[in-house]
Each structure stands twice: as structure tokens, then as C-alpha cells.
Amino acid sequence: MKSSLRCAAAAAVLFGCSGPGLGGRQGPPESSSPTSSALVARVFIKGGWFSEFKPFSMTFVRLKADGQPEEGAFVTNFRSGDNVYLLDATTGRYAPSSVRFMRQNNSYEVEIPAKTFKDLAVEARPGEVIFAGKLSFAVKGRAGRRSVFTGRDAGKETEILAMDDALRDLDGTLWRDMISRRRDALGPSEAPVTEKGKPLPRQAQAKGKYTYVDMLGWGKPARIRGGLEWREPKGKARIALVWFTQDMKEYKTPAASLAALRSAGSPEDDHKAAEVVFSARPGYEARYTTYYYPEGTLTGSLVKVFVTETLLVPESDGVFFLHYRAEKKDFLKFHPLFRTFRDKIVLKPNPPAGLAPGGRLEPR
């Protein structure tokens, strides 16, 4: 067992430990400069067959141009679950040098050899969040004296998990926008999806233009012009995936499609389309209201009010649409399921068309 003095000494000069004292917690520090960076590490510490320990803190060193560590150390200043955060960092190359965890009210530290941690360095850039990887450790020997670093996973799916956690951990802080930009850039997860222990297959549509995972539980979709439509068994909601290519009569240019989206709905709607990032590319999203008067009834005597949420993504060879529609009274009920379905859709990489720098549609 090693003393906690090392953490306290480093914190006094540079960054604080994850809380006041080894047992305490405090909120994340806010950014002190627009150029501040954030480092996120996902840490797994295994002790034997069944024991796992949550990280208390991680220490980073900053490397000089020659690859040698600078004097001093940087201790993470926030933690939650498997994630540790070094917030308000300045630019430079950072390498994790050790991790600290608690076991039976005692503090333990596992060091990463210098020849190893140099290979784990990541570059902190101004105003960005950087993923330091999923770092794994094994606790071995009496009092953990032979504990070792066992490896790093810096893959896309691992980073997605870390950033999803970070969005929740730092919700309500100024760090969230930075993390959200990075999460959007990563695109949707393509990790296998299971439901009640059963894997759900990823299916391709529009000649592989996009893939989806049917987790709705509404039965098989119906084929419609340009795509597929799912209907809630009691008819309370519908979801449609549509891909209009330039050779189809329904096709409109991206600019014309956006204009139609903005004009859709009723007078009480704001007729605005928000700029969004979908599957790591620019898109537009709008919500609007429509009224349905059943045939054979007096106007105004019987009316159904529907709310539709539509996503539009312009592509070089067509326009992708995702529609969710439900009666106004049921819209919020099924919306979380729709968003879960939406988040699993992956568009095949393809350069967008008709877009000006910054992702806005060119006037036509």
C-alpha cells in the first residue's frame, strides 16, 4: 500500500484530487479559458476472478518535445463510475502514469512504467475533449504490490461509451458542448444490440446506403415508396425511413427539400429547421403539426391532431429522411423509443451535396 501523500502533494501544485480528501467528492471544475482542454480516461481495475475496483484518480505527466516527462504531475480532478477526468488542462502531450483506487478504506496506486506510458500519450488540443483510452489494470500480490497495467483500448466503440458517460456526468456544465461535438463526430455506435439476451441483427436498406436495428417490437415494416414504414400495433405511431434518389419522381434538391420541411405544418408551428449532426454529417430536423378530418364528418366536428418529427440529411446522390408521427396525445409516449431507434441508424459514408462550408445548404 502506498501513501496518499503523493496525490496530495501533486494536487497542491497542479490539479486537485477527485474530491476533498480520499473519501470526499466535489463537482467538476469549470473551464477557465476558451482554450482549455479535457482528458477522459475509462479505467477498469480487476482483482482476481470476481473483484473490480472503481478508479479514484489517475495521474498524468506532460511530455516535452524530446518525449521526456516535465517536472510535476497532473491528477484528475473529477471522477464518475469508470471514467476519470482531467478538466481545464492546457495544451500539450499527456501520458497516464498511474491510477489510484480504494480497497477496504485503504488507498492503492498502480504505476505504469515510463517506457510504457510514453506510448500512451495523447495530444490535448485547445477547446477539445480528448479520449485517453480504456486503460486496464490487474491487482496482484499481497497488498497489491505486484499490480500491473495490462493494456489500452482506444477504439471507436470504446470511446463512444466513454463520451456517452461523459455527457451524463458533465451535464449542466460548460464541458458538455465540447463533449457533444466529439460525440457527434464519432457517429452512431455499430456495436451489437441485444434485447432480453437475444442479439438483434443490423439490417441494410437502399442497397446498403444505410443500416438499422429493428428494436421497435412493432412487427415487420411495410415497404413504401423509397423505403420502409413501421406502424405501432394499435396505430398510435409510425416511423418511416425514406431515401429518395435523383432518378425518382419524388426527389427534390436538398435546398427544395429543406424549404418544404420548413413550410410543413400549421400556422401555429414555428416553421424552423434546426441544424443537427446525424451519423457524423450535417442534417436538419423539424417538428410540425397537422390536422386530420375524417371523411364524411362536418369540418371541425371531429379532428385528430398529429405531430411529426422529420430528419433530413442531404447527400450527393439523394436525400435521406427519417419521419416519426403520432397523435399529439401519444407523441411523447413513443418518442423515447423513436430516439433509441434513431440513434442506431448508420448512414454509409458519402460526401454531402449542395452544402456550403459549415454545413449550410447552398442557395439554389
Disulfide bonds with the S-S distance in Angstrom:
Cys7-Cys17 1.91
